[in-house]
Amino acid sequence: MRLQALILGLLCCLSALGGYAQAAVPAVVDSVQAPAWIDRGDRTWPLTPGFELQSGDVVRTGAGARAYLKLAEGSTVKLGEAARFTLYSRSLHPERLLKGALDIAAGAFRFTTDALRRARGQRELSIRVVTATIGIRGTDVWGRADADRDLVVLIEGHIELSRAGQMLELVPMSYMDAPRGQPAEIDRIDPAVLHFLARETEIEPGDGASTRQGKWTLVLGDFGSEQEALDRYDELRSAGFAVRVMPRAAEGGWRYAVRLSGFANAHEARAAAGRLKTVTGVEATVLSAR
């Protein structure tokens, strides 16, 4: 049966991830405001909290989406909507010393290290934002890449940038504006403008994000037919929602529920249900935490 093959494949995937975890992964997906995807080679999955990233993985977010990635040395990468992010790591022990690069091909990002994590690990990282390369010594950097320009804001710390032969330095609360085909300019940023920009990468309460700790669930259909359940599963996962099929014994046979889990409370689950309906047209029922 197709469902049995799907479950077997999932178990094999989890087993492989478990083996990889023993070697220490460079980053783990912490929170997802779907739709979002992970590309690994020629395979694509919907992004889900707890997914362990490997070097070369590409994270993509859809319209209205957000994603938080926890790096092994303690920092967080926050991605806004329509982002394309690639992680490159060349570390044997990334939790001690994370070496590599973070590529932002499109969309907004924020690289931040909170005070409690600053002593956890060291890093030798650069951030590449299309035309600019950032040497990271700062602990809080926001930026965006789009078709017209690259924008980098230093909130805290110190960074050096190289772009088309220019060598630039930013001090806290300053920014680089780099229009395509023109020299970059540096100026101070108004806190109100920064607050507005930062919302592009923030997951706020009520946004409907799923997390590794969330216990509330959405039910996206309960079917007596395995094929109908798998059709719904394929539809929603292709759309960037990490649903699962949960079979259960019922009178006269089996039933198959399609579920999306990981929400902190009913409010978050309802917000996610609204977004899912907007994107896919599929209605959801909120299932309380047990």
C-alpha positions as a Markdown table, in Angstrom:
| # | Residue | x | y | z |
|---|---|---|---|---|
| 1 | Met | 0.0 | 0.0 | 0.0 |
| 2 | Arg | 1.2 | 3.5 | -0.8 |
| 3 | Leu | 0.7 | 4.7 | 2.8 |
| 4 | Gln | 2.8 | 1.9 | 4.2 |
| 5 | Ala | 5.6 | 2.8 | 1.7 |
| 6 | Leu | 5.2 | 6.5 | 2.8 |
| 7 | Ile | 5.5 | 5.6 | 6.5 |
| 8 | Leu | 8.5 | 3.3 | 5.8 |
| 9 | Gly | 10.2 | 6.2 | 3.9 |
| 10 | Leu | 9.5 | 8.6 | 6.7 |
| 11 | Leu | 11.1 | 6.1 | 9.2 |
| 12 | Cys | 14.1 | 5.8 | 7.0 |
| 13 | Cys | 14.4 | 9.5 | 6.8 |
| 14 | Leu | 14.2 | 9.9 | 10.5 |
| 15 | Ser | 16.8 | 7.2 | 11.0 |
| 16 | Ala | 19.2 | 9.0 | 8.6 |
| 17 | Leu | 18.6 | 12.3 | 10.4 |
| 18 | Gly | 19.2 | 10.6 | 13.7 |
| 19 | Gly | 22.6 | 9.3 | 12.5 |
| 20 | Tyr | 23.5 | 12.6 | 11.2 |
| 21 | Ala | 22.6 | 14.3 | 14.5 |
| 22 | Gln | 25.4 | 12.3 | 16.2 |
| 23 | Ala | 27.9 | 14.2 | 14.1 |
| 24 | Ala | 26.4 | 17.6 | 15.3 |
| 25 | Val | 24.4 | 19.5 | 12.7 |
| 26 | Pro | 25.2 | 23.2 | 11.8 |
| 27 | Ala | 21.6 | 24.4 | 12.2 |
| 28 | Val | 18.1 | 23.3 | 13.2 |
| 29 | Val | 14.7 | 24.7 | 12.1 |
| 30 | Asp | 13.2 | 26.3 | 15.2 |
| 31 | Ser | 9.9 | 27.9 | 14.1 |
| 32 | Val | 8.0 | 28.0 | 10.8 |
| 33 | Gln | 5.2 | 30.3 | 9.7 |
| 34 | Ala | 4.2 | 28.4 | 6.6 |
| 35 | Pro | 4.4 | 28.0 | 3.6 |
| 36 | Ala | 8.1 | 27.2 | 3.4 |
| 37 | Trp | 10.3 | 24.5 | 1.9 |
| 38 | Ile | 13.7 | 22.9 | 2.2 |
| 39 | Asp | 15.7 | 21.9 | -0.9 |
| 40 | Arg | 18.4 | 19.2 | -0.6 |
| 41 | Gly | 19.9 | 18.1 | -3.9 |
| 42 | Asp | 16.9 | 17.1 | -6.1 |
| 43 | Arg | 14.6 | 16.6 | -3.1 |
| 44 | Thr | 12.1 | 19.1 | -1.7 |
| 45 | Trp | 10.2 | 18.9 | 1.6 |
| 46 | Pro | 7.9 | 21.4 | 3.4 |
| 47 | Leu | 9.9 | 23.1 | 6.2 |
| 48 | Thr | 9.1 | 21.8 | 9.7 |
| 49 | Pro | 10.4 | 22.6 | 13.2 |
| 50 | Gly | 13.1 | 20.3 | 14.3 |
| 51 | Phe | 14.4 | 19.6 | 10.8 |
| 52 | Glu | 18.2 | 19.4 | 10.9 |
| 53 | Leu | 20.0 | 21.4 | 8.1 |
| 54 | Gln | 23.0 | 20.1 | 6.3 |
| 55 | Ser | 25.6 | 22.2 | 4.4 |
| 56 | Gly | 24.2 | 23.1 | 1.0 |
| 57 | Asp | 20.6 | 23.0 | 2.1 |
| 58 | Val | 18.4 | 25.8 | 0.6 |
| 59 | Val | 15.5 | 27.2 | 2.7 |
| 60 | Arg | 12.7 | 29.0 | 0.8 |
| 61 | Thr | 9.8 | 30.9 | 2.2 |
| 62 | Gly | 6.5 | 31.7 | 0.5 |
| 63 | Ala | 4.2 | 34.7 | 0.6 |
| 64 | Gly | 3.6 | 36.0 | 4.2 |
| 65 | Ala | 5.9 | 33.3 | 5.6 |
| 66 | Arg | 8.7 | 33.4 | 8.2 |
| 67 | Ala | 11.3 | 30.9 | 9.5 |
| 68 | Tyr | 13.7 | 30.8 | 12.4 |
| 69 | Leu | 16.9 | 28.7 | 12.1 |
| 70 | Lys | 19.0 | 28.0 | 15.2 |
| 71 | Leu | 22.7 | 27.8 | 14.3 |
| 72 | Ala | 24.9 | 25.4 | 16.3 |
| 73 | Glu | 27.0 | 28.1 | 17.9 |
| 74 | Gly | 23.9 | 29.8 | 19.4 |
| 75 | Ser | 22.9 | 32.4 | 16.9 |
| 76 | Thr | 19.5 | 32.7 | 15.1 |
| 77 | Val | 18.8 | 33.4 | 11.4 |
| 78 | Lys | 15.3 | 34.9 | 10.9 |
| 79 | Leu | 13.9 | 34.8 | 7.3 |
| 80 | Gly | 11.1 | 36.9 | 6.0 |
| 81 | Glu | 8.7 | 36.1 | 3.2 |
| 82 | Ala | 9.9 | 35.2 | -0.3 |
| 83 | Ala | 13.4 | 34.5 | 1.0 |
| 84 | Arg | 16.0 | 32.1 | -0.4 |
| 85 | Phe | 18.7 | 31.2 | 2.0 |
| 86 | Thr | 21.6 | 28.7 | 1.7 |
| 87 | Leu | 23.7 | 27.4 | 4.6 |
| 88 | Tyr | 27.3 | 26.4 | 3.9 |
| 89 | Ser | 29.3 | 24.8 | 6.7 |
| 90 | Arg | 32.8 | 23.3 | 6.8 |
| 91 | Ser | 32.9 | 22.5 | 10.5 |
| 92 | Leu | 33.4 | 19.1 | 12.1 |
| 93 | His | 32.2 | 20.5 | 15.4 |
| 94 | Pro | 29.9 | 23.5 | 14.6 |
| 95 | Glu | 28.6 | 23.8 | 18.2 |
| 96 | Arg | 32.2 | 24.7 | 19.2 |
| 97 | Leu | 33.3 | 26.6 | 16.1 |
| 98 | Leu | 31.0 | 27.3 | 13.2 |
| 99 | Lys | 32.9 | 28.0 | 9.9 |
| 100 | Gly | 31.1 | 28.8 | 6.7 |
| 101 | Ala | 28.8 | 31.1 | 4.9 |
| 102 | Leu | 25.2 | 32.2 | 4.9 |
| 103 | Asp | 23.9 | 33.1 | 1.4 |
| 104 | Ile | 20.9 | 35.4 | 1.1 |
| 105 | Ala | 19.8 | 35.2 | -2.6 |
| 106 | Ala | 16.4 | 36.9 | -2.0 |
| 107 | Gly | 14.3 | 38.3 | 0.8 |
| 108 | Ala | 14.9 | 39.8 | 4.2 |
| 109 | Phe | 16.9 | 38.2 | 7.0 |
| 110 | Arg | 18.1 | 38.9 | 10.5 |
| 111 | Phe | 21.2 | 37.4 | 12.1 |
| 112 | Thr | 21.1 | 37.8 | 15.9 |
| 113 | Thr | 22.8 | 36.3 | 19.0 |
| 114 | Asp | 21.0 | 36.9 | 22.3 |
| 115 | Ala | 23.0 | 37.7 | 25.4 |
| 116 | Leu | 22.5 | 34.2 | 26.9 |
| 117 | Arg | 24.0 | 32.5 | 23.9 |
| 118 | Arg | 27.0 | 34.7 | 23.1 |
| 119 | Ala | 29.5 | 32.5 | 25.1 |
| 120 | Arg | 28.2 | 29.2 | 23.8 |
| 121 | Gly | 30.3 | 28.8 | 20.7 |
| 122 | Gln | 32.6 | 30.7 | 18.3 |
| 123 | Arg | 32.1 | 31.4 | 14.6 |
| 124 | Glu | 34.0 | 32.2 | 11.5 |
| 125 | Leu | 31.1 | 33.2 | 9.3 |
| 126 | Ser | 30.4 | 35.5 | 6.4 |
| 127 | Ile | 27.0 | 36.5 | 5.1 |
| 128 | Arg | 26.7 | 37.0 | 1.3 |
| 129 | Val | 23.8 | 39.2 | 0.2 |
| 130 | Val | 24.0 | 39.0 | -3.6 |
| 131 | Thr | 26.6 | 41.8 | -4.3 |
| 132 | Ala | 27.9 | 42.3 | -0.8 |
| 133 | Thr | 29.9 | 40.0 | 1.6 |
| 134 | Ile | 29.7 | 40.7 | 5.3 |
| 135 | Gly | 32.4 | 39.7 | 7.8 |
| 136 | Ile | 30.5 | 38.9 | 10.9 |
| 137 | Arg | 31.7 | 40.3 | 14.2 |
| 138 | Gly | 28.4 | 41.9 | 15.0 |
| 139 | Thr | 25.8 | 40.2 | 17.0 |
| 140 | Asp | 22.6 | 41.7 | 15.4 |
| 141 | Val | 22.5 | 42.3 | 11.6 |
| 142 | Trp | 19.4 | 42.9 | 9.4 |
| 143 | Gly | 19.3 | 42.9 | 5.7 |
| 144 | Arg | 17.3 | 42.4 | 2.5 |
| 145 | Ala | 18.1 | 41.4 | -1.1 |
| 146 | Asp | 15.7 | 42.3 | -3.9 |
| 147 | Ala | 15.8 | 43.0 | -7.6 |
| 148 | Asp | 16.8 | 46.7 | -7.2 |
| 149 | Arg | 19.3 | 46.8 | -4.3 |
| 150 | Asp | 20.9 | 45.2 | -1.3 |
| 151 | Leu | 20.3 | 46.7 | 2.1 |
| 152 | Val | 22.3 | 45.9 | 5.3 |
| 153 | Val | 21.6 | 47.3 | 8.7 |
| 154 | Leu | 23.9 | 46.9 | 11.7 |
| 155 | Ile | 21.9 | 47.0 | 14.9 |
| 156 | Glu | 24.6 | 45.9 | 17.3 |
| 157 | Gly | 28.4 | 45.0 | 17.1 |
| 158 | His | 30.7 | 45.7 | 14.2 |
| 159 | Ile | 30.8 | 44.5 | 10.6 |
| 160 | Glu | 33.0 | 44.9 | 7.5 |
| 161 | Leu | 31.5 | 44.7 | 4.0 |
| 162 | Ser | 33.1 | 44.2 | 0.6 |
| 163 | Arg | 31.2 | 45.0 | -2.5 |
| 164 | Ala | 32.5 | 45.5 | -6.1 |
| 165 | Gly | 35.9 | 46.6 | -4.8 |
| 166 | Gln | 34.5 | 48.8 | -2.1 |
| 167 | Met | 35.5 | 48.1 | 1.5 |
| 168 | Leu | 33.0 | 49.4 | 4.0 |
| 169 | Glu | 32.5 | 49.4 | 7.8 |
| 170 | Leu | 29.3 | 49.9 | 9.7 |
| 171 | Val | 28.8 | 51.0 | 13.2 |
| 172 | Pro | 25.7 | 50.3 | 15.3 |
| 173 | Met | 22.5 | 51.8 | 14.0 |
| 174 | Ser | 23.9 | 52.5 | 10.5 |
| 175 | Tyr | 23.1 | 50.9 | 7.2 |
| 176 | Met | 24.5 | 50.2 | 3.7 |
| 177 | Asp | 22.2 | 50.9 | 0.7 |
| 178 | Ala | 23.6 | 49.3 | -2.5 |
| 179 | Pro | 21.5 | 49.9 | -5.6 |
| 180 | Arg | 22.3 | 47.6 | -8.5 |
| 181 | Gly | 25.1 | 48.9 | -10.6 |
| 182 | Gln | 25.8 | 51.9 | -8.3 |
| 183 | Pro | 28.2 | 52.5 | -5.5 |
| 184 | Ala | 27.0 | 51.7 | -2.0 |
| 185 | Glu | 26.2 | 54.5 | 0.5 |
| 186 | Ile | 26.3 | 54.4 | 4.3 |
| 187 | Asp | 24.1 | 56.4 | 6.6 |
| 188 | Arg | 22.5 | 56.4 | 10.0 |
| 189 | Ile | 19.2 | 54.7 | 10.4 |
| 190 | Asp | 16.2 | 56.1 | 12.3 |
| 191 | Pro | 15.0 | 53.7 | 15.0 |
| 192 | Ala | 11.4 | 54.0 | 13.8 |
| 193 | Val | 12.5 | 52.9 | 10.3 |
| 194 | Leu | 14.4 | 50.0 | 11.7 |
| 195 | His | 11.4 | 48.9 | 13.8 |
| 196 | Phe | 9.3 | 48.9 | 10.6 |
| 197 | Leu | 11.9 | 46.9 | 8.6 |
| 198 | Ala | 12.5 | 44.4 | 11.4 |
| 199 | Arg | 8.8 | 43.3 | 11.3 |
| 200 | Glu | 9.6 | 41.7 | 8.0 |
| 201 | Thr | 11.5 | 38.9 | 9.7 |
| 202 | Glu | 9.8 | 38.7 | 13.1 |
| 203 | Ile | 7.3 | 36.0 | 14.1 |
| 204 | Glu | 4.8 | 37.7 | 16.5 |
| 205 | Pro | 2.2 | 36.1 | 18.8 |
| 206 | Gly | -0.8 | 35.4 | 16.7 |
| 207 | Asp | 1.0 | 34.9 | 13.4 |
| 208 | Gly | 0.3 | 31.2 | 13.4 |
| 209 | Ala | 3.8 | 29.8 | 13.5 |
| 210 | Ser | 4.6 | 26.2 | 14.4 |
| 211 | Thr | 7.4 | 25.3 | 16.9 |
| 212 | Arg | 9.2 | 22.3 | 18.2 |
| 213 | Gln | 7.3 | 22.6 | 21.5 |
| 214 | Gly | 3.8 | 23.2 | 20.2 |
| 215 | Lys | 1.1 | 20.7 | 21.1 |
| 216 | Trp | -2.0 | 22.0 | 19.2 |
| 217 | Thr | -3.0 | 20.5 | 15.9 |
| 218 | Leu | -5.0 | 21.2 | 12.8 |
| 219 | Val | -7.1 | 18.5 | 11.1 |
| 220 | Leu | -7.2 | 19.0 | 7.3 |
| 221 | Gly | -9.5 | 16.2 | 6.5 |
| 222 | Asp | -10.6 | 12.8 | 7.9 |
| 223 | Phe | -11.0 | 10.2 | 5.1 |
| 224 | Gly | -12.2 | 6.6 | 4.8 |
| 225 | Ser | -10.1 | 6.3 | 1.7 |
| 226 | Glu | -6.3 | 6.0 | 1.9 |
| 227 | Gln | -6.0 | 7.5 | -1.6 |
| 228 | Glu | -8.1 | 10.6 | -0.7 |
| 229 | Ala | -5.9 | 11.2 | 2.3 |
| 230 | Leu | -2.7 | 10.8 | 0.3 |
| 231 | Asp | -4.0 | 13.2 | -2.4 |
| 232 | Arg | -4.7 | 15.8 | 0.3 |
| 233 | Tyr | -1.2 | 15.1 | 1.8 |
| 234 | Asp | 0.5 | 15.6 | -1.5 |
| 235 | Glu | -1.4 | 18.8 | -2.2 |
| 236 | Leu | -0.6 | 20.4 | 1.1 |
| 237 | Arg | 3.0 | 19.4 | 1.3 |
| 238 | Ser | 3.6 | 20.7 | -2.2 |
| 239 | Ala | 2.1 | 24.0 | -1.0 |
| 240 | Gly | 4.6 | 24.2 | 1.8 |
| 241 | Phe | 2.7 | 22.8 | 4.8 |
| 242 | Ala | 4.3 | 19.9 | 6.6 |
| 243 | Val | 1.2 | 17.7 | 7.1 |
| 244 | Arg | 1.2 | 14.1 | 8.2 |
| 245 | Val | -1.3 | 11.2 | 7.6 |
| 246 | Met | -2.4 | 9.5 | 10.8 |
| 247 | Pro | -4.2 | 6.2 | 10.2 |
| 248 | Arg | -6.4 | 4.7 | 12.9 |
| 249 | Ala | -8.6 | 1.6 | 13.2 |
| 250 | Ala | -12.3 | 2.2 | 12.8 |
| 251 | Glu | -15.4 | 0.1 | 12.6 |
| 252 | Gly | -15.3 | -1.7 | 9.3 |
| 253 | Gly | -11.8 | -0.7 | 8.4 |
| 254 | Trp | -9.4 | 2.3 | 8.7 |
| 255 | Arg | -9.7 | 6.0 | 8.7 |
| 256 | Tyr | -6.9 | 8.5 | 7.7 |
| 257 | Ala | -6.6 | 11.9 | 9.2 |
| 258 | Val | -4.4 | 14.6 | 7.6 |
| 259 | Arg | -2.9 | 16.8 | 10.4 |
| 260 | Leu | -0.6 | 19.8 | 10.8 |
| 261 | Ser | 0.9 | 20.0 | 14.3 |
| 262 | Gly | 3.2 | 22.2 | 16.4 |
| 263 | Phe | 1.0 | 25.2 | 17.5 |
| 264 | Ala | 1.4 | 26.7 | 21.0 |
| 265 | Asn | -2.3 | 27.4 | 21.6 |
| 266 | Ala | -5.7 | 27.6 | 19.9 |
| 267 | His | -5.1 | 31.2 | 18.8 |
| 268 | Glu | -1.9 | 30.2 | 16.9 |
| 269 | Ala | -3.7 | 27.2 | 15.4 |
| 270 | Arg | -6.6 | 29.3 | 14.2 |
| 271 | Ala | -4.3 | 31.9 | 12.7 |
| 272 | Ala | -2.5 | 29.1 | 10.8 |
| 273 | Ala | -5.8 | 27.6 | 9.7 |
| 274 | Gly | -6.7 | 31.0 | 8.1 |
| 275 | Arg | -3.4 | 31.3 | 6.3 |
| 276 | Leu | -3.7 | 27.7 | 5.0 |
| 277 | Lys | -7.2 | 28.3 | 3.7 |
| 278 | Thr | -6.0 | 31.4 | 1.9 |
| 279 | Val | -3.2 | 29.6 | 0.2 |
| 280 | Thr | -4.8 | 26.2 | -0.5 |
| 281 | Gly | -8.6 | 26.7 | 0.0 |
| 282 | Val | -8.6 | 23.8 | 2.5 |
| 283 | Glu | -10.7 | 24.2 | 5.7 |
| 284 | Ala | -9.1 | 23.1 | 9.0 |
| 285 | Thr | -10.5 | 22.0 | 12.3 |
| 286 | Val | -8.5 | 22.9 | 15.5 |
| 287 | Leu | -7.7 | 19.9 | 17.7 |
| 288 | Ser | -6.9 | 20.7 | 21.3 |
| 289 | Ala | -3.6 | 19.7 | 23.0 |
| 290 | Arg | -3.7 | 16.5 | 25.1 |
